Amino acid sequence: MKYSFLIFGILLTIICSASESVKIPIIVDTDANNELDDQHALAYLFFNADIFDIKGITTNSTHNGGAIKGHYDEARRVMKLCDVWEKYPLIIGADKDFEEIVPNINAAKFDGHEAVDFIIKTALDNKNGKLVLVPIGKLTNIALAIKKEPRIKDKVRIVWLGSNYPAPGEYNLVNDFTAVNYLLNQDVDFEMVTVRYGKMTGSDAVKVTLKEICYKLKGKGPNVEPIEGRHGGQFTTFGDYSINLFSKIKLHGNPPSRALFDLVALAIIKNPNWGETKRVPAPHLVNKVWQERPNNERTILIWENFNKNSILSDFYKSIEQAN
């Protein structure tokens, strides 16, 4: 009998180890204080910890969200509301852009060095396939990490929420053009989850209304000690904070709505069937406009045509199950 228990214990250990090994190792790099999509992407990440092996969160600053401290503070606020504060590392990152920082990259300390060093170390230490880096803001931290330690190129997969490709512009892109071009010229797995403002083919199509958010998220998420919101007020669930964020931001269209852009990048990593892909020779930016390079042997993956209903349904389900 004791041998049966021993064998059962060994099998259970093997099963648990196998289950853990299939989780996706991931770092999300966020400009959390910009709008409201970063917050929902982070919540989705935390409430899918059975899918994602969350190594940590790094931060960057983009124009609308102010200096880096505000982005760090907002990410921390979301972590507390999701009841994961101190469960995962939260690392401060770059304030300026790639071109400004890179001359100092060999110094012991430079703008964003904490996030850059964390990305490098995590990539080098990771033994479970490629580490997935998900920048949902500008690409500065990721570009600096690869510039500083080229050995991580074959150890990471970059899934960037950014660009209106093949059209010009987009917020995450314009916050650091030089980082975009640098990465497009590196031999590293690179995927663009398109935004395409006003088009049904990009993540801009994954829109929600305030009415929908109120109906789906009121009181949803773990109950935590009161946390002060970005716009004031006290919140004890992420769902109620989400409603506050939506009530404080300008909505567009008919009916008035807002896209959850960043959420899409995590959703298609969880389930690639929720988007369509095409592989293209890596283009680059010339005078801030895309220029195709049809003879370029280096290729990148373009994500488009997202399944809005499946993505949002899974988002709501994830938060419902976190209660």
Order of alpha helices (4+ residues) and beta strands (2+ residues): alpha-beta-alpha-beta-alpha-beta-alpha-alpha-beta-alpha-beta-alpha-alpha-beta-beta-alpha-beta-beta-alpha-beta-alpha-beta-beta-beta-beta-alpha
